[in-house]
Structures are given as C-alpha cells and as structure tokens.
Amino acid sequence: MSLRQFRKPAHADANGSAVPDGQKLELAPGRKRIQMLNDSESEPETPEKPAAPPKVVTPIAIPTVGPVSSGGPSTSTNGSAEDADAAPKVLTIKEKELCLQQVRAERPDVDTMVVQDHLVRNKWSVEATLEDLKNYSGGGGKRRILDNSPMVQKAVALNQAKKRKIQASGGDSDSDDESGRPQERVFDSDDDSDEGANYGMSRDRKGVFEFLNNAPVNELAVVKTLSTKKIDLLVELRPFKSWDDLVDKLKSSPKSLSTDLLNYTQEYLSRRNNLVTIMNKCRKMVQKLESAVAAGGGITEQPSNIPDGFKLAEYQMVGLNWLTIMHKNDMNGILADEMGLGKTIQVIAFLAWLKENDLNKQPQLVVVPSSTLDNWDNEMRKWCPELIVMKYYGSQEDRRAIRIDWAKNGIADVDVVLTTYHMMGASGEEKKMWRVTPFQYVIFDEAHMLKNMTSQRYENLLRIRAERRILLTGTPLQNNLLELMSLLCFVMPKLFGGKVEDIKALFQGKVKSKADGGDEPGSFERNQIERAKQIMKPFILRRLKKDVLSHLPKKTEKIIKAPMLDSQKEKYLALVNEYQNETGTIRETTEISGMSIMMDMRKLANHPLLLRYYFSDADVRKIARKLAGDSDWKGNNVEEAFQDIAYLSDFKILQLKEKYTSLYDLQIPEKLIVASGKFRQLDELLPKLKSEGHRVLIFSQFTMMLDIMEKYLKIRKHGFLRLDGQTAVTDRQEMIDLYTQDPNIFVFLLSTKAGGLGINLTAADTVIIHDIDFNPYNDKQAEDRSHRMGQTKPVTIYKLVSEGTIEEGMLMIAQEKLQLEKEVTEDGENKKEQHKCMVRLLTMSLGMDENKAETILKNESPKKKLQDEEDF
C-alpha cells in the first residue's frame, strides 16, 4: 500500500463547477492520476482576470504541503497567485512515499492507511507522526480508526473483514489468487531520486537487500535474468553497505547487471512467501489426515462386491483405505505406487467401495492410454462385475451415436465411463462433451502424461467437469520437481491454481556458478527437495516393490557393451569425422543440425541400414526412374522422385517395394540385414535363452529398428509377435493374451513408447532393451512389464549399448538421473538441463568444444526432424 493508491478529491469539475455531494468522481488511471495529483499541488492557479471568489469546498484528504524543514511544513489553502509565489517548495510524491516508508519501517504493526492518515494530519512530519503513534495499539489491542474519512474507514474495515474470513476458515482455503504479488516495486528506474538510506528501508527493500547480500549462488540462479556470469559478478560486488550502495554498484557495474535486478528479486521473494503459505496449508492437511487415521474407522475387509477368489494384498488394502480417507476428507490424490504393484486393482476396489456404500453421485470417468483400454475393461469385469462399465471408443460414427444416446437418455445408469486420452480431444464436439457432462471422479492412468502444465492436453483435461480427481502413475518424478508440481497443480487446482507462476519460477532448474564448485547438491537444492516433500505429503501415496513385495522374484540388470562390426565402426568414425567439422550451418542437401547429428549417430550405432550406405546415388536415380513410371507414384518427374527418396535410409528404400509394384525386384542381401554389433550379441544370447526355456521381450524406440528386427528374427527362425503405436487398440489385448497363453512364441517385439505403458507381460522373464532412451524412466516402464505382481520367475534385464558410441554418453546421463531418484527429484532438470545434456553428448561424442556444440544445437531442420520422428 502506498500513496499511489490514494485519490485526491477534486474541488470542482473541469468547468469549475463544484461536484455535488455523493456523485462519484471520474478517476484517471494509475500513474496518470498520480501526476495529476502532483501537478495540482505544485502549480498554483493564475487567474486570467479578476472574478468573484469561487465557492471553496474544504478538502479532507492530502493537503498541499511544503518541504520537511526545521520550521515545519507550511500549508496553502487559497488559490491566490501572491500566496502561491510565497509558498515554499512542495514535497514530491516520491518524498511523501519515503516518509510513509520510514514510518512503516518503524511501526510495521500499524495499518498503512492509518499511517498515511497520520502523516497527513501531521503535515508529513515523520517525527510528529511517530510521536503521535506511540499510543496506537497495533498488536492484539483494539485498533482505533484515526480518520472519519469514509475511504479510510472502508479500507480498514475491508482489511479486517478479510482477516476474519481467513481466520474463520483456518487459514487453509483451497482457493488462492495472486494477491501475494508485490503491489509496488522496490526500485523505480524512472525516478532518479529513488534513495533509501536517509529515510530507512521498507520491509520489501530490506528483504531484497539482505537476499542480494547473503543468498547462496544456487538460490540467486532462480532470480530472473541472473545467469552464471551475472551471479559471479554480483558476488564480486558484495558486501553492500546500504540500499544506496547496492543501487550505486548496480548502476556502475557493466551492462550485464542493472537495477532491474532489484525488482526481479522482490518478485522472487514474493513468490517464495506464497510457496511458504502453500506449505503451511499442506501441513494442516497432513494433520487433518493423521487425525482421521487416528480416529479409526478404516476398512478392514475388501468390498463385498469383489467376487470370491479375488483378494487384495495387504498393501493394496492400505491403498484402498488411503483412497477412502481422501474421499471422506474431500481431497484429491495421486496413487504413485511403483510400477507393477496393482494400482489398477486398488482403484477398481475403490470404485467397488463407492458402489457398495451408495456413494455414487455421478458416473466415474476413467481415462487411460489406448494400449491399456481393454486391460482395464477386463480387470473391471473380473474384480467387480457389478460395475456397469461403458467404453467410449471406436470410429467417429460409433462415438457420435454414443453422444446422441447420452444426450437423449443421459448416463445416470452407468457406473464407469472408460475412455482414452486420445478421445479427450479427438474433436471439438468431444471436448465440449467432457466439459459439460458431470462426473463424480475422473481417474487418470499413467498420469505422468500430465507432467507439462503448458501443454494443450493438460489444458483440455483440466476442463473436464468432475468433482474429484485421482491420478495414477508409477513414475511421478520422471525429470524434475516442476513436473511433480504440474501433477499437484492438476490434482488440487484450487489450492495450487493461483500460484502456478510461483511454482514454475521456484521449481525450475538450477544454474551452476563457478563459485558453486563440485557436484554435490547444496543447501538450496536440499531445500527444494524438502519443499517438494512437504507439499506432496498430503496428496501422494507411493510404495516401492522392494518394500511391500518381499516375495517378488529378484530383478537383475546387465549392461552389455556391444562392439560394432568392423564395417559399422568404419562408417561410424567417418560420420563422427564429418560432423566434427560442422559449424552449425544448415546445408541445403543434408540439412545438418545438432539434434539430427545425434540422431544419425544413434541410428548408426544400432544398425547401418538405418542410414543410406548400400544404395548409391546412382542406384537411387534408377529407382526414381522406375517410380516416375509407376501409376501409384504421385508424379512422373524423375528429378522430383529422386529428391523425395534421396534422404531415405537403405531399409526405408527397400520398404518401397511393398507399395510400388515397379520395385518388385528390389533387394538387400540377408547378410546385411543381420550385420550389426547388437545383432551379433543377440546371435549369442537368444539361442541360449531359448534352450533354457526363457521367454523374451525386446524393446526399441525406433519402429524402423523393429522392422529390421522382424527380418532378423525370421532369418534366425525365432517365433515372435509385435506391438507398436500402429497396432490397433482392439488388437493389442488379444496379442498380449496370445503371448501369455502360447509358450511357443519366444519373442515379443515392442516399441518403448507403446509397449511400455500399463500392460502385463509376466509370461516373459527376460527383457532386452535394444536401444536405451534419453529418459531412463521410459526404460524402467518397459522393464516392469515383466517384473510386476504375478511374476514367479527371476527377471533379467539386458541393456545393449554400442561400445565407443554416443550411447555410452546416454547411459552415463541416464544413470546420473536414476541416482537422484532417491532424493525425490533430479534436482531441477528442465529444458535448460536437457539442453545441457545434449551439449554434453555432442562434446563427448564428437570431441568439439561447448561453443561449437551450442551453435549446432540452435539449428533444427524441420524436414530432417520429420524424418527422424517417422522412424519412431
């Protein structure tokens, strides 16, 4: 609160007429109103000709005052030119603000409106105001309203009413707004007289001053615009003796620092205070839940509508109890048990409990990945046949028919609507339907898909009309604290919604300074982790398999460093040598960029046929001539056909024969199909596993790699099935059931993305990760398709890593991420941190310096990127 928020009553309107009592004045906005106020006080009117004395309305707010001096300020109340000429110089608005700040610094217990009113009464004398306030009770005593002005009385009354409301609600209202944002800046760059030493510092200024003087470098990095270089420079300028000294040093420092830093720091501190408010509310919620648990009344038996022969494990009963307690206390939650602990079963048991106790107010909505839709349907039918489940899935016509039926008959007779994430935003009609159709609970499986609060999917799902939310995820902490906060903001939007910007600002990644030294997490990082733990405690239940499944067979991980074949290694070294000379300029033909460099190295590390080596340019031109004469090809121009296929990989070109009959005789020798370092390892591994009775899941991120692997398995005569993102949803569960029931199917090929989510493949006891992911949690998801409840055999995980390639760098970064999982988070790995990982990989793989790597990473070829994405 400051003088800028006060309005000076006008004596007359623009024509000189008095404003009638009770009529509202038209107010100029913001700074313009302040300038009008200042001008009206400092510039006396000079009448053009003698006139009858105007009728004067005695002002009741801010009078015109002179400067603070030993003789005291003087007041001018008439408008004569003679008196105005004799009047001393008036105080500026800024000087009045400084007077206000000085009194507030001495008496922070007194309401700002009251302080300002006292200053007016004492003609802006700080000493007189402080003396007058000695008898004022600003603590627990009754506050005296010192001005009969309706404006002051109304403002104080509103302030007190707000405090009473907060106290009445226990201080833990779910709704928060941005009222914690600073009302005025600590530094005004437009005013050269912004000094603080002679008038004392306000509370905000004191906080900024102490922070910039004492904050550790890791916390300084969270302040907007403070890069590593700027932090080092700021630390060198310490200590700051006073506010003026701080301002002067910032003004005289190199251009990299500026006084804007003062206001950015104030903004950060305000955000941090808002976060403290959230943490305090979370503490109260924890106490509330603990009291509910202590009061007893938990569930000791599973719901009676679960059929005989189906029994919840002890830890699953704990999960069911947690869900019921959250329900009784009107709280949403995240069930974050490690993958393979039966989160699906626990939620179905909760839905059964709701139905058994007649607690279904509206239908429940369950949103799942496409690959798990049928599994959810099957599990619901098995575990609670009484639940009336409707699947919302199918063609556009089928879904339109369902919507028409809902519009006519409603869905009151349905217990559960089961659908997929894709159906949430498949069309504008469907988006609207989910916004207007009322549900009691919306339950999101694999909820780590909601980790990005800026995505369109996040926004669409946030608009679903449901009273309550439950999120299910086995990996809530895939990359960073901000992703965890995204889930919390989604599950409790009323608590966190108004503080989204604060959360994004405070839980972003750290920036290391040279002064930081070492890789151990500092106090700031530990504080971030503790903050996250405290905030998440009321809303998240997470158990690990090692803690609750003592009977679960052991999982063993083996990393196999696979040497490349000589010919493959020769090609890889040539590729590295070519890219070491790149400057980052995108060339017209090959369109080189940082990401495509890494993608090409990854492809060649896996199999040479993922790039083009076998088909020469001359061969491609021959193929282009055949395509130009093919009736199924899009044109008859040979050069255009050549340009269209010249960038394709060898195997992609080979696949053209499946679509165009003119290429029926196109071939690649079998010896090239099986020619890779990793396939040589599989030649040793698979026959041994087969002879010992093991069954194998093989995961790859590249669908093209799966295509090559199909050819390889046929050549080696291994039976297999394949599931990837192109597999019809209706076929996926049938394939999983077939693999489970037929022990003669030795291998199941899966894409990491489609096959790693929510499916149960405990029939296999061996998992081979053919090519590792940048995000190790995606590989963990894949591993746990086999190592989960129901597995009776020890599980072995083989990770194939091409020796001496970019994959070794990827493995190192992945292991660093997993090591930090025990600390709740990976220390703030945001986009900046991902970018740093890319730079590290380029520098390790190509031996180039960081500046060159940075330059190359700035260039991204849309065409090349599209080609790479098609291969996944």
N, C-alpha and C positions, 0 to 999 in steps of 0.2 A: 504494500500500500504506500502511495506517495502522493505528493501534491498534484501529480499529473492526473490523478483520478478525481480531483475535486473540480467543481464547476463554479465559476464566479457569477452570481446573479446579475443580470443586466438591469440598469436603471430605466432604460427606455428601449423602444424598438428602433429599427433603422430610420424611421421618420421622426424620431424624437418623442414619440408618444409613450406615455407610461404603459407598462404591461399590466393588465388587470390582474387582481389577486386570483389565485387559483388556476390561471392559464399557464400551461407548460411552455417553457422556452424552447425554441429550436436550437439544438446544440451542434456546434461544429465538431467534426470527428477528431479524436486523437491529438496529435502534435499541433495541428492547425488551431485547435481550441486553446491549447497552451500558449501558442504565440499570440492569439487574440487577447488572452488574459494578460500577458506580459505587456503588450502594446498599450492596452487600456490603462495600465497602471503607471507606465513610464512616460507616456506622451500626453501632456496636458492639452486640453482643447483651447483653441484660439478663436473666439467668436469673430465672424466677419463684420458684424455691425451690432450696435447696442440693441439689446432686446430685453423684454421683461424677464425677470429671473424665472427659470423653469422650476416646475414643482419637483422637488428632490425627494426620492424615496430613500430612506436611510438604509444603507447596506448592512447585511448581517453576517457576511462571510469574510473573505480575505480583504482587508483594507490596503490602501496604498501606503507603503512604509519606506522609511529611509534606511540607510545602511546601519549595521550594528556598530555603535561607537560608544565612547565613554560618556557622551552626553545623552545616550539613548536615542532610539529612533523617533522620528517625528512623523506626524500624520497630516495629510492634506485632505480635507473633506469638501472644499468648494472648488469650483472649476475656473476661477479667475486666472487670467494669464499672469498677473502680478504675483499672486501667491505661488503659482507653479514655478515661475522663474526663481523664486527664493527658496523653493523646496530643495532639500539635499537629494543626492542621487539615491534612487530606489534600489532595493535588493532584486537581483535577478531570480528567476525561477530556480536556477541551479543552486544559488546561495541559500534559498529557502529550503530546498531539498537537503542540503548539507546540514542545516540547522535541525531539520527533522531527524536526520540520520544520527546526529550527535546525541540528541535526547533519547532516541530509541536505543542507542548503544548503552546508555546509562540506565535506562528504565525499560528493558525488553518486556517486562510484565504488563506494561500499560498498552491498551489498545491504540493502534496507530491513529485512528480517528480522534481519540481523546487527546493524544499528544499534539496533533495538528491544531485542534481547537484551543488547547492551552497556549500554544505558540502564538496564535492569532490574538488571543486575549492579552498576552504579554508583549505584543508588538514585536514578535520574533526575537526576543531576548532569551538566549539559551539558559543563562544563569537564573533569570527570574522564573522561567518555566520549570527548571529542575527544583528550585526552591518551593514553588507552588505545588509540585507533585509529591513533596515529602509526605504529605498527609493522605496521599491517594493509596488506597488498598488495591493492589494489582494481583494479589495471590488468591487465597481462598476466601478473603473477605468480600463483602458486598461492594460491587462496583458502583461508583456514583457517576451519573451522567452529567457531564460538566457543561453541556450546551443544550439549550432548549430548541436548537435548530432541528426541524423535522428531519432533515437529511442525516444529521449525526445520530439522532435517536433511532431512525430506521436502520441505519447501517449497523449500529451496535446491537440492536435487537435481533437483526438477521444473523449476526455472527453468533450471538448467544443461543439462538434457536438451533443453528446448525450444530453447535457443540452438544446441546442437549439431545439432539437426534442421534448423533454418533454415540453418545454415552448410553442412550436407551437401547441401541442395537448391539451393545457390547463391543463396539469398535470393529466388528467383523462383517460389515455389509459386503455382499457379493459384488456390488457394483462400485466401480472406480472410474473416475474421469481423470482428465489431465490437469486438475487444479493444482497439482504439485509443481507445475512448471513455473519458473521464475516470472513474477509479474513485471519486474523491471530489471534491466541489465545492470551489472556492477560497473560497467565502463561504457561511457557514451563517446564514441570516436568523433562525433560531430561537435563536441563541446571541449574546447581547449582548456577550460577551467576545471576539468574533472580531477580535483585533488582531494585527498582524503586524510592526509597526515594531521592537518590543523583542526579538523573537525571530528576526528575519530572515525572508525570504520564501522559500517553496518555489519549485521550478522553474516550476510552473504559475502561481503567483501572479506571479512575475517576468515571465513571458510576457504575462499579461493586463495587468499594469501598463504594460509597455513598449508594448504594442499600443495601449491606450487613450490613451497619451501621444503616440504618434508616427504612428499609422496615417493614411493619406490618407482623405479623406472618402468616396471611392468604395469603398474597401475596408470602411470602417465600415458602409456600407449593407448589406453581406452579413450582418452580425450580426443575429440575430433581434430583433425589436421596434424596431430603430433606424430610424425614419423620418427624412425630411429635417429636420423640425422638431427632433427629438431630437438628430440629428447636429450641427446648428448650435449647440444648447445645450451639448452636450458639448464642442465645440471651444472655446466661450467659457470653459468651466471650466478649461481647460488653462493652465499645466502642473500636473501632480500631483506633489507633492514626495516623497510616500511612500505606502505602501499605506493607512495610516490617513487620510492627507489625501484620497486617492481615495474611500475609503469615506465619510468625513465629507461631502465635497462631493456625493456621490450622495444621501446621506440628507437633506441640507439643501436640495437642488435642488427645483424644482417637481415636482408629481406625475408629470409626463411621464417623468422619469428615476427609476430605482430601482436598488437594489443587485442586483436580478436580472440586470442587465446584466453583472455580473462573471462569473456562471456561464454566461451565453449566450456571452460572449466566449471563455471557456475551451472551450466546446463547439465554437465555430467554429475555434479554433486546433488543436484535436484533429483535426477534420475535415481541415484543411489539411495537417496532418502525414501523415494517411492518404493524401491525394492525392499527396504527395511520394513516399510508398512505392510507389504505383502507377506514378508516372512513372519511378522508378528501375528498376522491373521492366520497363517498356516500353523503356527504354534498353538493357537487357540483351537483350531480344528483338530489337531492331534490330541489335545487334552479332551476334547469333546468325544472323539472316537475311543480313547482309552477309558473314559468314564463309562461309555456304552458297553465296552467289553467287560469292564469290571462289574457292571450291574448284572451280567449274566444274561440268560435268555437266548443263548446261541442254539444253533441246530445241532442235535446230537445224532440224528438219523437222516439218511438221504430221503428226498421226497418219495412219497408212496406211489406216485405215478411213474416211477422208473421201474421197468419190469424186473422180475426175478432173474438172477443170473448176471445182472449188470451192477457192479458195485464200485463206488467211488473209493479211490485210495485215500489214506488218512490226510495227506497234504491237500488232496482235492476237496475234502470236506472243509479244511481250513479255508481254502479259496472260496468255497460256497458261502461259508459263514461271513467272510470279508465282504462279499458282494451283497449279502442281505443286510449287514450293518450299514454299508454305504447307502443302500436303498432306504433304510429306516431313518437315516440322518440327512436325506435329501442331498446326497453328494454323488458326483460322478467319479469314475476311477479308471485306472489303467492296469489291467492284469498283464504283467510283464514277465511271467514265468519263462524260464529258458526254453528254447525250442525242444519239443518232444515230451513236455510234461502234461499234455492234455488240456490246454486252455479251452479248446472246443467243448470238451466234455463238461468242464466246470460251468461254462456259460449255459449249455443246454440244461444242466441241473438247476441253474438259477431260474431259467425260463420255466422249468417244470415246477419250481417252488412258487413262482408268481401265480401260475395257473392253479396249483393245488390250493392256495390260500385266497383265491378270488381277488387277486391284486392287479389283474389286467384291466387298466383303464382304457387303453387303446391297443391296437396291434403293435408288435415289436418289429423293428426293421433290422435285418442283419445284412451287412454289406461285406462281400468277400472278393478275393481275386478270382478270376474266371477259372483258373485251374483247380480251385477247391470247392466250386459250387456244388457239384454232385456229391462230393465227400461230406459236406455239411448236411445236405439233404438226407443222405444215407444215415449219418450219425443221429440226426434228429428222429428219424423213423425208428431207429434201434433203441435209443436211450429214453425217448418219451413219445410213444405212439399216439398219445392223447393230443399232442400239439397239432393243431391244424396249420399246415405249412403251405404257403403259396409261393411258387417260384416266379419271379418277374424276369423272364429271359426269353429270347427267341428272335424271330425275324421282326422287321418293322410292322408287318401286318399283324403278327401274333401279339405284339406288345400293344398295338393300337386297340385291338379287340379287348385286351385286359383293361386298358384305361377306360374304354367305353363302359365296360361292365362295372368297373369301380364307380364311375360317375353315376350310373343308374341305381346300383344296388348297395354301394358302399362296401367297406371291408370289415365291418364290425364283427362278423362271424369268424374272421381269420385271426389266429394267434400270432403267427410269424410270417412276415414277407421276406423272402430270401432273394437277394439280387447281387449284382457285381458292381465293381467300381465303374466299369465302362457304362453301365446302364444309368448311372447317376447323371451323366452329361451327354448322353447319346444324341439328344435333340433338345430344342428349346421347349417343346411340349413336356418332355420328361423332367427337365429342370424345374419347370413351373409346378408339375405334379408333386414333386418331392417337397417343394416349398409350402404347398397348401394342404397336403394330406397329413392329418395329425397322427403321430406315433407316440407311444409312451417312452420306449427306449430305442435308440439307434446304436447298434453294436458294429464296430469296425474291426474286421480281422486283418492281420498284417498291417497294423496301423502305422508302422514306420513309413508307409507311403505318404503320411501327412506331415513329414518332417520339415517341409518347406512352406512356411506360412505366407510366402509371397506368390505361391503357385495358384493357377486358376482352379485346379482340382480342390485345393484347400478351401478356397472361397466358396465353391459350389457346395461342398459337403457341409460347410459351416451353416449354410442356409436351410438345411433340412429341418422340417418342423417336428421336433421331438423334445419332450420334456427333459429327458435324461440321456447321458452318453456313457458308453463303455468302450474303451479301446483295448484291443488285444495285440500284443507284439512280443516277440521273443528277443528282439534287439532294439530296445528303446534308445540306445546310445551309440548309434552307428558311427557318427563322425564327431559330433561336438555338443557342447552344452546348449547351443542355440537350437539345435534340432530337438533336444529334450524339452526345451521351453516351448517350442512350437506345439508339441503334443499336449503340454499342460495348458497352454492358451486355448487349445481346441477343446479340451475336455472340461475346462472351467472358464468359459468365456466371460462370465460376469465378474469373476474375480480378477482375471488377468487382462481382459479385453482392452480396458482403458490404458493399460501400461505396456502395450505391445512394443511401442517405440523404445521405452525404457529398457525392456528386456533385450531387444535386439542390440541396443547400444552397449549394454553392460555384459552381455554374454558372447560378444564377438571374440575373435582370436587375438592372442597376444602378439606383440611385435617385439622382437628381441633387440636390445640395445647393446652396444659394445661394452657398456658398463655393467651389463647384466651378468655376463660370464657364466659358463657352464650350462649344462642341460637339465639340471635338477629343477623341479618346479619350485618357484619361490613362494613367499607368503601370499602374494596376490592370487597365484594360481590355486593354492590350497584354500584360500578364502572363497574363490569362485566355486570350487568343488563343494565346500561346506554349505555355501548358499544354496547350491542346487539340491543337495541332500535335504536341507531343511525345508525348501519349498516343495519338493516332490513327496516328502514323507507321508502327508495325509492321503495322497491320491494314487500311489503306486504300490502294488504288491508284486514282489519279484523273488522267486526262489530258483536255485540252481539245481541241476540234476545231481551233482555230487553231494548236495546237502539233503535231498529228500528221496533219492532213489539209490539206496545203498545196494540194492540187488541188480541194478542196471549193469550189464556187462561192460567191461573196460573198453575205452576207445584209444587206439594207438595211432599217432600221426607219424608218417615217414616222408621226408623230403628227398626226392631222387633228383640229383643233378645229372641231367641227361646231356652227354656230349653231342654236339651236332655232327652229322656226317661231313666228311671232308669237303664234298662239293657244296653242301649247305653252308659250312663255315666260310668257305672261299667267297660265296655270294654275300654273306653277312658282313664280312670285313670290307668288301668292296662297297657295300651300301654305307657302312659307317664312314669310310674314307670319303665317299661322295658328299655325305651330309656334314662332315667336319668342315668342309669348305663353303658351306652355305652361309649366306649373310642375312637370311631372313626375307629376301626379296622373292615375291611370288612370281615364278616364271610362267609364261603363257602356256607351255606344254605340260610340265609336270606339276605346276601349282604347289610348290613346297611351302609348308607351314609347320610350326612346331608340333602340333598335335598329329599331323599326318606323318611327320618323321618318326615319331614314337610308334604310331600305328604300323607303319611299314616294318620297323624293326621287330615289333611283336609278331607280326604275321610271319616274317621270315624265320624267326626263332621257333615257330611252331611247325610250319611246313612251307617249302619253296613254291608249291602250287598256289599259295595264297597271293603271290605276286606273279608277274609275267616274265618267265625266263625261257620256257620251252618254245612258245610260238614267237618267231621273229617278226619284225615289221613286214617283211615280205610275205610271210605266212598270213599275217592279219589282213594284208591287202587282198590276197587270194580269197580269203573268207568273206571279205567285204564285197567282192565282185559277185560271189555266189548269193549273198544276202540281197544285193541290189536287184537280182533277177528272181528272187523268191516272192511269190504272190502274198505271203503272210508278212513280209517285211514292210516297214512303214513308208518306204520310198524306193526310188530306183537310181539315186545318185550314189556312185561308188565312193567318192571322197567323203561325203557325209556319213556313209555307213562306216568307213574307216575311222573317222573321228569319233564316232559313237562307241566303237568297241576297242579302240587302241589302248584305253586306260584300264580295261578289264584284266583280271587275273587269268592265269592259264586255266584254272578249273572253271571259272565263270564262262570263259570262251567255250570250253568243252561242253558245258551245260546248254549252250545254244542249240545243239543238235537235237535236244529233246523237244524244241519248239519249232524249229525250221527244218523241213524235210530235205532241203538242198544241202544240208551239212551232215547227211546220214553217215558219211564215211569218216567223219572227224574222230580222231583217236588220240589218247595219251597212253604210252606204254605202262603196263601194270607195275614195272619196276620203279617208275617214277611215283606212282600212287603210294607205294609203301616206303618211299625213300625219305625218311626224316629221322632225326635223332630220337625223338619221342616215340615214334613207331617202332624203332629198334628196341627201345625199352619195353614196349608192350609185347613185342615178339618174345621177350624173355619172361615177362610177368604173367600174361594171360594164360598160356598153356599150363603153367604151374598152378595157378589159381583154379583153373578148370579141373585139373586132375585131382585136386584136393577137395573138390565139392563146394567151392565158394561161388557166390554169385556177385555180379559186379554192376555198379552204377558208374558211368563215365560222364563227367560234366565238361562242357566247353562253353565259352562265351560267344564263339563265332558259329553261326549257323552254317557258314561255308565250311568250317572245320568239321562240323558234324556230317556234312555231305561227303567230304573226303573220307571220313572215318567209316561211313557206311560202306564205301567201296572197299576200304581196307578190311573190314570185318567179313565181307563177302569173299574176298580173296583168301583170307585165312580161315574161312568156313566156321565162323562163330555165329550162333543164333543171337538175334537181337531185336529189340523194339526201339522206337524213337519218339520222343515228345519234345516239342519246342513251341515257340509262340504262335506258329502257324497251325498247330494241331487244333482241330475243332474242339470246343469246350465239351460238347456232347460225347466226344470220343475219349477224352482224357481219362476219366474214371474207369472206363472199360479197359483201357490199356493197362492201367495200374492193377486192376483186378486180374487181368490175364497174366501179368508178370508174377503176381503174388501166387496164383494158383498153378502155374505151369513151370516146374523146376527145370525143364529143358531149355528155357530161354535164359541164356547165360549172361547177356549184357543188356542193360537198359541205357540207351544214349539220351541225355537230357541237356537242354540249354540251361545255363546257370540261372538265367532270369526267370524262365517259365517253370522249370523243374525244381527250383529251389524254394518254392513258396507253399507251405501248408500241406504237402502231400505226404502220405505214409508209404514208405517202401522198405519196411523192416525185413522183407524176404531176402534182401541183399545184405551181406555182411562186409562188403568191400566197396570203398568209394575211391575213384580215381579222378582227381582234379587235373584235367589235361592242360589247362592254361589258367593261371591264377588271376584273380580280379584285383583291380586297384583298391577296392573296398573289401577288406578281409571278412567283413560280416556277411557279404554275399556268399563267400565260400563256406562260412560256418553254417549258413542256412542250408546249403547244398549237402554238407556233411550230415546234418541232423535229419535228413530224410530217412537215413538208415538207423542212426543212433538215437533212439527215442523209445518211449513206452511200447512194450510189445516185442522188443528185440531180445532174443535169447542167446545170441552168439556174440563173442567179442568182435568189435568192428575195427577195421584197419583203414586208415585214410592215406592214400598215396598222392603226393603233390609233385607233378612233373615240372621241373624248372630247367630250361635250356642253359647249359653251362656257358659262362662267358658272354651273356647277352643282357639286354635290358631287363629281362625277367628277374635276374638276381637283384637288381636295384629295387624292383617292385616288391620282391619278397622281403627285403630288408625294411622297407617303409611299412609294409603290412604288419610285420612283427612288432614294430615300434607302436603302431596303433593298438594292437591287441594287448600289449604290455600295460597300456594305460587304462584298459577297461576296468581294472580292479579299483581305480580311483574314481569310478562313476562316469568319467568322461575322458575324451582325448585332449583335454586342455585347450579347446577352442580351435578346432581345425575347420575354419570356414573357407570361403572361396580364396582368400589370400593364402591360407595354408595349403590348399590344394594346388594353387599356382606354384608355391614354393616346392612342392613335391615334383611337379613337372620340371621345374628348373633343375632340381637335384638329379632327376633321371637323365636329362639331357647332358648335364655336366659329367655324370658318371659314365654314361654310355658312349658319348662322343668325345669326351675329353676337352670340350670347349669351355670358355670362361662364362661366368654368370651373365655378364652384359650381353654377350652374343646369344646366349640361350633366351634371355628376356626378349631380345629383339625378334627372334624367330617365333616365339610363342605369341607375339602380338598379331602375327599374320595367320589368318584362318581361311582356308579356301572352302567356300560353300559347296563346290562341286566335289572336291575331294572328301569333305566331311560327309556328304550324302552317300558317296560310295562306301565309306567305312561303315556308316550306320546300317547300310543294306546287308552287310556281312554278318551282323549280329543276329 
